[in-house]
Amino acid sequence: MYENLSKPTTYQKEIKLYSGTSNPALSRRIAEILHLELQGLKIEKFANGEIYARFEESVRGDEVFFIQSIAGENVNDLLMETLIVADAASRASAESFTAVIPHYGYARQDRKASSREPITARLVANLLEAAGVDRVITLDLHSGQIQGFFDIPVTHLTALYQFGDYFKQKNFDLDNTVVVSPDMGRAKVAKKLSDYLGCEVAIAHKSRPKHNAAEVMGIIGNIVGKTCIINDDMIDTGGTLVGSINKLKEMGAGDIYVSATHGIFSGQAIERLQNAPIVECVVTDAIPCSVANQPGSKIKQISVAEELAQCIYNVYTNHSVSASAGGNSEM
């Protein structure tokens, strides 16, 4: 299906795939699935830390897709990389620039929870648009309303059903399995996963006194003696998650599995999870993790490359067909 991407017809613009520095392994997997090569993009830093980017071939009139997860210790540099590469593509007369952002940085700051706070998820959206991004492809945003911060098309994908397929292979006794939402905000997502698996759902009620800290106050639903699957969108320091795991164990839970789209794993997160009373912690390769799938590691990783590649293919082909028909370029 994807072979035709490398052989544009007379009306199609050429597709160009580029990788940022955050996750080149994922970019290579996507390129392999699409039967494309990652094109040349020079990204360097000046002595004072400023970022420099230059395309090593012409992108005039081309469809440019730039793959970059905005996460990790150098999250701000990765954001600036994305903005600078988008600006370079715009000034090089690219037909369009699509930012493929498997992890959207600053997504947790999506509203004013207290006075005098920023809404940084909106700020990042404004910066991406100002830099010349024409379209965004992203995965499991912290909250769906972030899509409304953009005035450009946003394709919001989910890894939920890939987690569902992963757990189906475990052959759990579904009458004795429950999907646990880590808080009220994830209840709808947990219900979707439980429906997909055909099991029950439970909801943890938490109080959050400060950032990266929360305390489980109680559980809505029956977890006693059951296999529990905690599903969340991200794991940062792991402190809140491990606290929830310990609380579930105190309340009589059986085997506990954890799944999260984005394994940020800041600080001592991996050590905490390795010592936690869980069977596995399953994350995607949206963010690289060196210990995932290693012998003795509880961290397991599944790939979202196929889903992202399919989306890139759909965006490119729909855009090309619309352009050939004289229509607009949006999906």
KAZIQUI-V199470 format. One record per pair of residues at least 12 apart in sequence whose C-alpha atoms are under 6 Angstrom apart, sorted by the first residue. I is the first residue (numbers start at 1). GAP is how many residues later the second one is. Records with the same first field share a line. If there is no record, write none. Layout:
BEGIN
I: GAP  GAP
END
This chain:
BEGIN
2: 32
3: 32
11: 313
12: 308
13: 49
14: 48
15: 47  48
16: 48
17: 21  22  48
18: 20  21  48
19: 47  48
20: 47  48
22: 46  47
30: 275  279
40: 16
41: 13  14  15
42: 12
59: 35
60: 32  33  34
61: 33  34
62: 32  33
63: 32  33
64: 33
65: 32  33
66: 33  34
67: 33
68: 33
69: 32  33  34
70: 33  34  35
71: 34
83: 48
86: 45  46  47
87: 44  45
90: 42
96: 38
97: 36  37
98: 36  37  38
99: 37
100: 36  37
101: 36  37
102: 36  37  184
106: 15
107: 14  35
109: 12
122: 27
125: 25
135: 17  18
136: 18
137: 17  18
138: 18
139: 17  18  19
140: 18
174: 25
176: 50
177: 22  49  50  51
178: 21  22  23  50
179: 15  22  49  50  51
180: 21  22  23  49  50
181: 22
182: 22
183: 21  22
202: 18  19
203: 16  17
204: 14  15
205: 12  13  14
213: 27
214: 26
216: 28
223: 30
224: 28  29
225: 27  28  29
226: 27  28
227: 27  28  29
228: 28
229: 27  28  29
230: 28
231: 28  29
232: 28
233: 27  28
234: 26  27  28  29
235: 28  29
236: 28  29  30
237: 28  29  30  32
238: 31
256: 22  23
257: 21  22  23
258: 23
259: 22  23  24
260: 23
261: 22  23
263: 20
274: 24
280: 18
281: 17  18  19
282: 17  18  19
283: 18
284: 17  18  19
285: 18
END
